């Protein structure tokens, strides 16, 4: 409480001294601890103690004045609360609920704390405040969005509840569990790699049988052991320019000798089927029925998906299969409701919607959302490894560059590692923020998602992400820009060893930099969300020659990343031409083996009609019109549409109004009467009827 009183003094140096003391408490009073676990325990205890006495509210008020130290404290507080939401501890839960309800923290008010942070990002990107620490602002923004809106598991729970409320069938699979299984998969993770591995082992078994003199000699040999390391090198070559000439049957019963009791052979077991259930949209069923009726009967019935009279029996079976896998999304329901509101603006009444955290955030950032998206993408561009420093670029290294530049090789190496780590953290935070906002807005209302997505597209988000991946992606994934002995709390508890140039070059012994892998997966998911079911944006992938860039990303043997790369390749294969598909059959096979099937999607064939490069801008214009109508209807308190303005129904007041006719009309009044009145016959009977 004494420290809180010290935050209200007028002297800036005293305020900063008090803020640093609060930061020391939030960091676990590490000077009095003997182990890292002890620091973590006191960090949690002190942070909730600070929350209980109202420190967070005081820090929010001071944030606009003093930002360096306050960002550290608030980031620790938000991250600690977010971590505790995942632990089943009644004491922490009670303190958390007190924090949410009684203290009145602005995170949960109608003007969410995230709006203020978005405003900070925009202010810093304007160039007027280049000295502010962008990394800390973005980390705090990310953790605040996670805390106030929820993470991916919270999204899954919300999605299930919303589908139940709308009367929709349950989800065909739990996406979180499927993704976890993919993350747990060991390399090689792609389906094409598994098939190639199985075929390679079958070939080795065949050769081994040809070379063995008897069955006993074969049984003593492990048929799945790699004898020649050069074979693995050949298989790891990511050359998809030719189809493998020699193939062998995967049914090995004809090749292997009969199994004996004393011979146990561990066989490679491939999972049967995909973890994703096939899907089909209502629109796809309508299109299939329309084409079938036009072909076999010669007439169409519009949106009717029930009448199948006159169609052949195979068509009946096809329709039955399609309807079994029909998937109705929440977005389709929301679009239909929005169309009803536009058709019946008066009879439909006012729309009732829940003030969810995502809804509150959207209302807060709606007026300046385009500027926020541009600001985030500017920082992402400045932090991209392939970007070159320009005079007008944003200074994202203001809080990491020392006042005096390094003079020795060791100091230069330490600074280089720190700068690269700094950029990696910025990319990680921005990619996570954008993905979380897109997913939360899409679940809350599809047009909120489309509004944000369209402004990302207008701000060149698609070429920016492709520019990010147009690098040696394996080097980026395996980059070692972290010095573990300098990380908190290790650096304040233990005695630091002497750092040398050799130890900095070696880095940590991790196979991957999970921070960079996380960023790459997030950016791929953002790209998928921006281009899904959008032909104009898919054509942007083709125009910017994304296929070779994405194909190089398949070298990263991580299942989840490969899945989203294959999805992006799938949507554009029909536009890449027959020669590309013929030269990349391994990639086509991997798409078929790993990506969810849309039952009547002809992605692998590419009809000329579908691949014709016509102007898709009309699609974007129509989408933009729908978004503007939605925002105007729901959030514009002073609508300017004259159709909804009050009408004067009093005859005397209407006739008594003085109307000033244009001068041209008065000069040509006789001509107008002759053309519009006297020369046209009037059917009084029809008029009266």
C-alpha positions in Angstrom: 0.0 0.0 0.0 2.9 2.3 0.7 4.3 1.6 -2.8 0.9 2.4 -4.3 0.8 5.7 -2.6 4.3 6.4 -4.1 2.9 6.0 -7.6 0.9 9.2 -7.1 3.8 11.5 -6.4 4.6 14.2 -9.0 8.3 13.6 -9.2 8.9 11.3 -12.2 12.1 9.7 -10.8 10.3 8.8 -7.5 7.4 7.2 -9.5 9.9 5.2 -11.6 11.7 4.0 -8.4 8.4 2.8 -6.9 7.4 1.2 -10.2 10.7 -0.7 -10.2 10.1 -1.9 -6.7 6.7 -3.2 -7.7 8.3 -4.9 -10.7 10.8 -6.6 -8.3 7.9 -7.9 -6.3 6.1 -9.1 -9.5 9.3 -10.9 -10.6 9.3 -13.0 -7.4 11.8 -11.0 -5.2 14.4 -13.2 -6.8 17.2 -11.7 -4.6 15.9 -13.7 -1.7 15.3 -17.0 -3.5 17.6 -19.9 -3.9 16.0 -21.8 -6.8 14.0 -21.2 -10.0 10.9 -22.9 -8.6 11.0 -20.7 -5.5 11.1 -17.6 -7.8 8.0 -18.9 -9.7 6.1 -19.6 -6.4 6.7 -16.1 -5.0 6.0 -14.5 -8.4 2.5 -16.0 -8.4 1.9 -15.1 -4.7 3.1 -11.5 -5.0 1.2 -10.9 -8.3 -2.2 -11.9 -6.8 -1.4 -9.9 -3.7 -0.7 -6.9 -5.9 -4.0 -7.5 -7.7 -5.9 -7.8 -4.5 -4.9 -4.3 -3.3 -5.7 -2.7 -6.7 -2.3 -2.4 -8.3 -3.6 -3.2 -11.8 -6.0 -0.3 -11.9 -3.3 2.1 -10.8 -0.9 0.8 -13.5 -3.5 1.2 -16.2 -3.9 4.9 -15.2 -0.1 5.4 -15.4 0.5 3.3 -18.5 0.2 6.3 -20.9 2.8 8.3 -18.9 5.4 5.7 -18.0 5.6 2.6 -20.1 8.9 0.9 -19.8 8.6 -0.6 -16.3 4.8 -0.7 -16.2 4.7 -3.0 -19.3 6.9 -5.5 -17.5 4.7 -5.6 -14.5 1.4 -5.8 -16.4 2.7 -8.5 -18.7 3.7 -10.6 -15.7 0.3 -10.1 -14.1 -1.7 -10.9 -17.2 0.4 -13.9 -18.0 0.2 -15.3 -14.5 -3.6 -15.0 -14.4 -3.8 -16.6 -17.8 -1.6 -19.5 -16.7 -3.6 -20.0 -13.5 -6.9 -20.4 -15.5 -5.5 -23.7 -16.7 -4.8 -25.0 -13.2 -7.5 -26.6 -11.0 -6.8 -24.7 -7.8 -9.8 -23.4 -5.9 -7.8 -20.8 -4.0 -6.4 -19.3 -7.2 -9.8 -19.5 -8.9 -11.4 -17.6 -6.0 -8.8 -14.9 -6.1 -9.2 -14.7 -9.9 -12.9 -14.2 -9.6 -12.4 -11.5 -7.1 -10.0 -9.8 -9.5 -12.6 -10.0 -12.3 -15.7 -8.9 -10.4 -14.8 -6.7 -7.4 -11.8 -4.8 -8.5 -13.4 -3.5 -11.7 -10.3 -3.9 -13.8 -10.6 -2.4 -17.2 -9.9 -5.8 -18.9 -13.5 -6.7 -18.2 -15.2 -3.4 -18.6 -17.2 -2.3 -21.7 -14.1 -0.6 -23.0 -11.6 -3.5 -22.9 -8.0 -3.0 -22.1 -7.1 -4.5 -25.5 -8.5 -1.4 -27.3 -6.1 0.8 -25.4 -3.2 -1.5 -26.4 -4.3 -1.5 -30.0 -4.2 2.3 -29.8 -0.7 2.2 -28.5 0.5 0.0 -31.4 -1.0 2.5 -33.9 0.6 5.4 -32.1 4.0 3.8 -32.0 3.8 2.9 -35.7 3.0 6.5 -36.7 6.7 7.4 -36.1 6.0 10.0 -33.5 7.2 7.7 -30.6 10.0 5.5 -32.0 11.5 4.9 -28.6 8.8 2.8 -27.1 9.4 -1.0 -26.7 7.4 -2.7 -29.3 8.2 -6.2 -28.2 6.8 -5.6 -24.7 3.7 -3.9 -26.1 2.9 -6.7 -28.4 3.5 -9.4 -25.8 1.2 -7.6 -23.4 -1.4 -7.3 -26.2 -1.2 -11.0 -27.0 -1.5 -12.1 -23.4 -4.4 -9.6 -22.8 -6.3 -11.0 -25.8 -5.7 -14.6 -24.5 -7.0 -13.6 -21.1 -10.0 -11.6 -22.1 -11.1 -13.6 -25.1 -9.6 -17.1 -24.5 -7.3 -19.4 -26.3 -7.8 -22.2 -28.8 -9.3 -24.6 -26.3 -11.8 -22.0 -25.1 -12.7 -21.4 -28.8 -13.5 -25.1 -29.2 -15.8 -25.1 -26.1 -17.5 -21.9 -27.3 -18.0 -23.4 -30.8 -19.6 -26.5 -29.4 -22.0 -24.5 -27.2 -22.9 -22.1 -30.0 -23.7 -25.0 -32.3 -26.0 -26.5 -29.6 -27.7 -23.2 -29.1 -28.4 -22.9 -32.9 -29.7 -26.5 -33.1 -26.9 -27.7 -35.3 -25.5 -31.2 -35.1 -22.3 -31.7 -33.1 -18.9 -31.3 -34.7 -17.6 -34.4 -36.5 -14.3 -34.4 -34.6 -12.5 -32.5 -31.8 -10.1 -30.3 -33.7 -8.0 -29.7 -30.6 -7.4 -33.5 -30.1 -6.6 -34.0 -33.8 -4.1 -31.1 -33.7 -2.5 -32.4 -30.6 -2.1 -35.8 -32.2 -0.4 -34.1 -35.1 1.9 -32.1 -32.9 2.8 -35.3 -31.2 3.6 -37.1 -34.5 7.3 -37.7 -35.0 9.0 -37.0 -38.3 8.6 -37.9 -41.1 5.1 -36.7 -40.5 3.6 -36.2 -44.0 1.5 -38.9 -45.5 3.7 -39.0 -48.7 6.8 -39.7 -46.5 5.0 -42.5 -44.8 4.0 -44.1 -48.1 7.5 -43.7 -49.5 9.0 -45.1 -46.3 6.7 -48.1 -46.6 7.5 -48.7 -50.2 11.3 -48.3 -49.5 11.1 -51.0 -46.8 9.1 -53.3 -49.1 11.8 -52.9 -51.7 14.5 -53.7 -49.2 12.7 -56.8 -48.1 12.3 -57.9 -51.7 16.0 -57.4 -52.3 16.9 -59.2 -49.0 14.8 -62.2 -50.0 16.6 -62.4 -53.3 20.0 -62.3 -51.6 19.3 -64.8 -48.8 20.2 -68.4 -49.2 17.7 -69.7 -46.8 14.8 -68.7 -44.5 16.9 -68.8 -41.3 19.3 -66.3 -42.7 16.4 -64.0 -43.5 14.9 -64.3 -40.1 18.1 -63.3 -38.4 18.1 -60.1 -40.3 15.9 -57.1 -39.4 14.1 -56.2 -42.6 13.2 -52.7 -41.3 16.8 -51.7 -40.4 18.4 -49.2 -42.8 21.5 -50.9 -44.1 22.7 -48.3 -46.6 22.6 -44.7 -45.4 22.8 -43.5 -48.9 19.2 -44.8 -49.4 17.9 -42.4 -46.7 19.7 -39.5 -48.3 18.0 -40.3 -51.6 14.6 -40.5 -50.0 15.1 -37.2 -48.1 15.7 -35.4 -51.4 12.6 -33.2 -51.8 12.5 -33.5 -55.6 9.0 -33.8 -56.8 9.8 -33.2 -60.5 9.3 -36.8 -61.6 7.1 -39.7 -60.7 8.9 -42.7 -59.1 9.4 -45.2 -61.9 9.4 -48.4 -60.0 6.6 -49.1 -57.5 5.9 -52.1 -55.4 2.7 -53.4 -54.0 2.0 -52.6 -50.4 0.5 -56.0 -49.9 3.6 -57.9 -48.8 2.1 -61.3 -48.1 3.3 -62.5 -51.5 6.9 -61.3 -50.8 7.4 -62.2 -47.2 7.9 -65.8 -46.1 5.3 -67.4 -43.8 5.6 -66.2 -40.2 7.2 -68.6 -37.8 6.5 -68.7 -34.0 10.1 -67.6 -33.1 10.2 -64.8 -35.7 8.6 -61.6 -34.5 8.6 -58.9 -37.2 7.4 -55.4 -36.3 5.4 -54.1 -39.2 4.8 -50.5 -40.1 1.1 -49.7 -39.4 -0.5 -46.9 -41.2 -3.6 -45.3 -39.8 -6.8 -46.2 -41.7 -8.4 -43.1 -43.1 -8.0 -39.4 -42.2 -8.6 -37.9 -38.8 -10.9 -35.4 -40.5 -14.5 -36.3 -41.5 -15.4 -35.5 -45.1 -17.6 -32.4 -45.5 -19.9 -31.0 -48.1 -21.8 -27.7 -48.2 -25.4 -27.1 -48.9 -24.3 -25.0 -51.8 -22.4 -27.9 -53.3 -25.4 -30.2 -53.1 -27.5 -27.6 -54.9 -24.9 -27.2 -57.6 -24.7 -31.0 -58.1 -28.4 -31.4 -58.3 -28.8 -28.5 -60.7 -26.2 -29.9 -63.1 -27.7 -33.4 -62.8 -31.2 -32.1 -63.6 -30.0 -30.1 -66.5 -28.2 -33.1 -67.9 -30.7 -35.8 -67.5 -34.1 -34.0 -67.4 -33.5 -30.6 -69.0 -34.9 -28.4 -66.3 -33.8 -26.9 -63.0 -35.6 -26.3 -59.6 -33.5 -23.6 -58.0 -32.5 -24.3 -54.4 -34.6 -27.4 -54.1 -32.5 -30.3 -52.7 -35.3 -32.8 -52.0 -36.9 -33.5 -55.4 -35.0 -36.2 -57.2 -37.8 -37.5 -59.4 -36.6 -38.6 -62.8 -32.9 -38.8 -61.9 -31.0 -42.1 -62.3 -30.4 -44.4 -59.4 -26.6 -43.6 -59.1 -27.5 -39.9 -58.7 -29.9 -40.9 -55.9 -27.0 -42.7 -54.1 -24.7 -39.8 -54.7 -27.2 -37.3 -53.2 -27.7 -39.6 -50.2 -23.9 -39.8 -49.6 -23.6 -36.0 -49.9 -26.4 -35.4 -47.4 -24.8 -37.8 -45.0 -21.7 -35.6 -44.9 -23.4 -32.3 -45.2 -21.9 -29.8 -42.8 -23.8 -26.6 -41.8 -21.5 -24.0 -40.3 -22.3 -21.3 -37.8 -21.3 -18.8 -40.4 -24.0 -20.0 -42.8 -26.7 -19.5 -40.2 -25.4 -16.0 -39.4 -25.4 -15.0 -43.1 -29.0 -16.2 -43.5 -30.1 -14.3 -40.4 -28.4 -11.2 -41.7 -30.2 -11.6 -45.1 -33.5 -11.8 -43.2 -32.8 -8.6 -41.3 -32.0 -6.8 -44.6 -35.2 -8.1 -46.3 -37.4 -7.2 -43.4 -35.8 -4.3 -41.6 -39.0 -3.2 -39.9 -40.8 -6.4 -39.1 -37.7 -8.2 -38.0 -37.2 -5.9 -35.0 -34.0 -5.1 -33.2 -31.4 -7.8 -33.2 -30.6 -9.3 -29.8 -27.0 -10.5 -29.4 -24.8 -11.3 -26.4 -22.2 -8.9 -25.2 -19.4 -11.4 -25.3 -15.8 -10.3 -24.9 -15.3 -10.6 -28.6 -18.3 -8.4 -29.3 -17.1 -5.8 -26.8 -13.7 -5.8 -28.3 -15.1 -5.5 -31.9 -17.3 -2.5 -30.9 -14.3 -0.8 -29.3 -11.8 -1.2 -32.2 -14.4 -0.9 -35.1 -13.7 2.8 -35.9 -10.0 2.3 -36.2 -9.7 -1.4 -37.1 -8.1 -0.6 -40.6 -5.3 1.5 -38.9 -4.7 -1.3 -36.3 -4.3 -3.9 -39.0 -1.9 -1.7 -41.0 0.1 -1.0 -37.8 0.5 -4.7 -37.0 1.5 -5.6 -40.5 4.1 -2.7 -40.6 5.8 -4.2 -37.5 5.6 -7.7 -39.0 7.3 -6.4 -42.1 10.0 -4.7 -40.1 10.6 -7.9 -38.1 10.6 -10.3 -41.1 14.0 -12.0 -41.7 13.9 -11.2 -45.4 13.2 -7.5 -44.9 15.9 -4.9 -45.6 16.2 -1.9 -43.3 14.8 1.3 -44.8 14.9 4.9 -43.6 11.1 5.0 -43.3 10.7 1.7 -41.5 9.6 1.4 -37.9 12.3 1.2 -35.3 11.5 -2.1 -33.5 14.9 -2.3 -31.9 14.8 0.8 -29.8 14.8 -1.1 -26.5 17.4 -3.6 -27.5 20.2 -1.6 -29.1 22.8 -0.3 -26.5 23.8 3.3 -26.3 27.4 2.3 -27.2 27.9 -0.1 -30.0 29.9 -3.3 -29.3 33.6 -3.2 -29.7 34.6 -6.9 -29.4 33.6 -9.9 -31.4 31.9 -11.5 -28.4 29.8 -8.4 -27.7 28.8 -8.3 -31.4 27.7 -11.9 -31.3 25.7 -11.4 -28.2 24.0 -8.4 -29.7 23.2 -10.2 -32.9 21.6 -13.1 -31.0 19.6 -10.7 -28.9 18.4 -8.7 -32.0 17.3 -11.9 -33.8 15.5 -13.2 -30.7 13.8 -9.8 -30.4 12.5 -10.0 -33.9 11.4 -13.6 -33.5 9.3 -12.7 -30.4 7.7 -9.9 -32.3 6.7 -12.2 -35.2 5.4 -14.7 -32.7 3.2 -12.2 -30.8 1.8 -10.6 -34.0 0.9 -13.9 -35.6 -0.8 -15.1 -32.5 -2.8 -11.9 -32.1 -4.0 -11.9 -35.6 -5.0 -15.6 -35.6 -6.8 -15.3 -32.3 -8.7 -12.2 -33.4 -9.7 -13.9 -36.7 -11.0 -17.0 -35.0 -12.8 -15.2 -32.2 -14.5 -12.7 -34.6 -15.5 -15.5 -37.0 -17.2 -17.4 -34.1 -18.9 -14.3 -32.8 -20.1 -13.2 -36.3 -18.9 -14.0 -39.8 -19.0 -10.4 -41.0 -16.8 -9.3 -38.1 -14.3 -11.8 -39.3 -14.7 -10.7 -42.9 -14.2 -7.1 -42.1 -10.9 -7.8 -40.4 -9.8 -10.2 -43.1 -10.6 -7.9 -45.9 -8.6 -5.1 -44.4 -5.7 -7.5 -43.9 -5.9 -8.3 -47.6 -6.1 -4.7 -48.6 -3.0 -4.0 -46.5 -1.1 -6.7 -48.5 -1.1 -9.3 -45.8 -1.0 -12.2 -48.4 2.2 -11.1 -50.2 3.8 -10.2 -46.8 3.3 -13.7 -45.5 4.6 -15.2 -48.7 7.6 -12.9 -48.5 8.2 -14.2 -44.9 8.3 -17.8 -46.2 10.5 -16.9 -49.2 13.6 -17.7 -47.2 15.5 -20.7 -46.1 12.7 -21.9 -43.9 14.7 -24.8 -42.5 17.4 -22.4 -41.2 14.7 -20.2 -39.7 13.0 -23.2 -37.9 16.3 -24.5 -36.6 17.7 -21.0 -35.7 19.4 -20.9 -32.3 18.9 -17.3 -31.1 18.4 -18.0 -27.4 21.0 -18.1 -24.6 19.4 -20.2 -21.9 21.8 -19.1 -19.2 20.7 -15.4 -19.8 17.0 -16.2 -19.5 15.0 -15.2 -16.4 15.0 -16.6 -13.7 18.1 -18.6 -14.3 20.3 -15.5 -14.7 19.3 -14.1 -11.3 19.5 -17.3 -9.3 22.6 -19.0 -10.6 26.1 -17.8 -11.2 26.5 -17.1 -14.9 29.1 -19.1 -16.7 31.6 -17.3 -18.9 30.2 -16.9 -22.4 32.5 -17.5 -25.3 32.1 -17.2 -29.0 32.1 -21.0 -29.3 29.2 -21.3 -26.8 27.2 -18.7 -28.6 27.7 -20.4 -32.0 26.6 -23.7 -30.5 23.5 -22.3 -28.8 21.0 -24.5 -27.1 20.7 -28.2 -27.9 17.2 -28.0 -29.2 16.4 -29.6 -32.6 13.9 -26.9 -33.4 13.2 -23.4 -32.4 9.7 -23.9 -31.2 9.1 -20.2 -31.1 9.8 -19.9 -34.9 7.8 -23.0 -35.7 4.8 -21.6 -33.7 5.1 -18.4 -35.8 5.2 -20.2 -39.1 2.2 -22.3 -38.3 0.2 -19.3 -37.2 1.1 -17.4 -40.4 0.0 -20.4 -42.5 -3.3 -20.6 -40.6 -3.9 -16.9 -41.2 -3.2 -17.4 -44.9 -5.6 -20.3 -45.0 -8.3 -18.2 -43.3 -7.9 -15.3 -45.7 -8.1 -17.4 -48.8 -10.7 -20.1 -47.9 -13.6 -20.1 -50.3 -12.3 -16.8 -51.8 -11.4 -17.2 -55.5 -10.0 -13.7 -55.9 -7.5 -14.3 -53.0 -6.7 -17.8 -54.2 -5.7 -16.1 -57.5 -3.5 -13.8 -55.6 -1.6 -16.9 -54.3 -1.2 -18.0 -58.0 -0.2 -14.5 -59.2 2.5 -14.2 -56.5 3.9 -17.6 -57.4 3.3 -19.1 -53.9 3.5 -22.7 -55.0 7.3 -23.1 -55.1 7.5 -21.1 -51.8 5.0 -23.3 -50.1 6.5 -26.4 -51.5 9.9 -25.6 -50.0 8.1 -25.2 -46.6 7.2 -28.9 -46.8 10.9 -29.7 -46.0 10.0 -29.0 -42.4 9.0 -32.4 -41.2 6.3 -31.3 -38.8 2.8 -32.7 -39.3 0.8 -29.6 -38.3 2.8 -27.2 -40.5 2.7 -29.6 -43.4 -1.1 -29.8 -43.1 -1.6 -26.1 -43.5 0.9 -25.9 -46.4 -0.9 -28.7 -48.2 -4.2 -26.9 -47.7 -2.8 -23.8 -49.3 -1.5 -25.9 -52.2 -4.8 -27.7 -52.6 -6.9 -24.6 -53.2 -4.7 -23.4 -56.1 -3.8 -26.7 -57.8 -6.6 -26.3 -60.4 -5.1 -22.9 -61.5 -1.5 -24.1 -61.8 -2.0 -26.2 -64.9 -1.7 -29.8 -65.9 2.1 -29.7 -66.3 2.6 -28.6 -62.7 0.3 -31.3 -61.4 2.1 -33.9 -63.5 5.5 -32.8 -62.2 4.4 -32.7 -58.6 2.6 -36.0 -58.1 4.1 -36.6 -54.7 2.7 -33.3 -53.5 -0.7 -34.2 -55.0 -0.6 -37.6 -53.3 0.2 -36.0 -50.0 -2.7 -33.6 -50.3 -5.1 -36.5 -51.0 -3.7 -38.5 -48.1 -3.6 -35.8 -45.5 -6.1 -32.9 -46.2 -9.8 -33.1 -45.4 -11.9 -34.2 -48.4 -14.6 -32.0 -49.9 -16.7 -34.7 -51.6 -17.4 -33.0 -54.9 -14.4 -30.7 -55.0 -12.5 -31.2 -58.3 -9.3 -29.7 -57.0 -7.1 -32.3 -58.6 -8.5 -31.9 -62.1 -8.8 -28.2 -62.8 -11.5 -27.8 -65.4 -10.8 -25.0 -67.9 -14.0 -23.2 -66.9 -12.9 -23.1 -63.2 -9.4 -22.1 -64.0 -10.3 -19.2 -66.3 -8.7 -16.0 -65.0 -11.8 -13.9 -65.0 -12.2 -10.8 -62.9 -13.0 -11.9 -59.3 -13.1 -8.3 -58.0 -16.9 -8.4 -58.2 -16.8 -11.0 -55.4 -14.8 -8.7 -53.1 -17.1 -5.8 -53.9 -20.2 -7.8 -53.0 -18.6 -9.0 -49.8 -17.6 -5.4 -48.9 -21.1 -4.2 -49.5 -22.5 -6.9 -47.1 -20.0 -6.0 -44.4 -20.8 -2.3 -44.6 -24.6 -3.1 -44.4 -23.9 -5.3 -41.4 -21.8 -2.6 -39.6 -24.3 0.1 -40.4 -27.3 -1.9 -39.3 -25.8 -3.1 -36.0 -23.4 -0.3 -34.9 -24.4 2.9 -36.7 -26.6 4.8 -34.2 -27.5 7.5 -36.8 -28.4 5.7 -40.0 -28.3 7.8 -43.1 -30.4 5.5 -45.2 -33.4 7.6 -46.4 -35.6 4.4 -46.7 -35.6 4.2 -42.9 -36.2 7.9 -42.2 -39.6 8.9 -40.6 -42.3 9.6 -43.1 -44.8 12.5 -42.9 -48.2 11.0 -43.5 -50.3 14.2 -43.0 -51.9 15.4 -46.2 -52.1 19.0 -45.3 -48.5 19.3 -44.2 -47.3 17.5 -47.3 -49.3 19.7 -49.7 -48.4 22.8 -47.8 -44.7 22.3 -48.3 -42.9 24.8 -50.6 -41.0 22.9 -53.2 -38.4 24.8 -55.3 -38.3 23.3 -58.8 -35.1 23.5 -60.8 -34.9 26.3 -63.4 -34.4 23.8 -66.3 -37.6 22.0 -65.3 -39.6 25.3 -65.3 -38.4 26.3 -68.7 -39.3 22.9 -70.2 -42.5 22.3 -68.2 -44.8 22.3 -71.3 -42.6 19.7 -73.1 -42.7 17.5 -70.0 -46.5 17.7 -69.8 -46.8 16.8 -73.4 -44.4 13.9 -73.2 -45.3 12.4 -69.9 -49.0 13.2 -69.5 -50.9 14.2 -72.7 -49.3 11.8 -75.1 -49.7 8.7 -72.9 -53.0 6.9 -72.7 -54.3 6.3 -69.2 -56.3 3.1 -68.4 -58.6 4.4 -65.7 -60.2 1.0 -65.1 -56.9 -0.6 -64.3 -55.9 2.3 -62.2 -59.1 2.0 -60.1 -58.7 -1.8 -59.8 
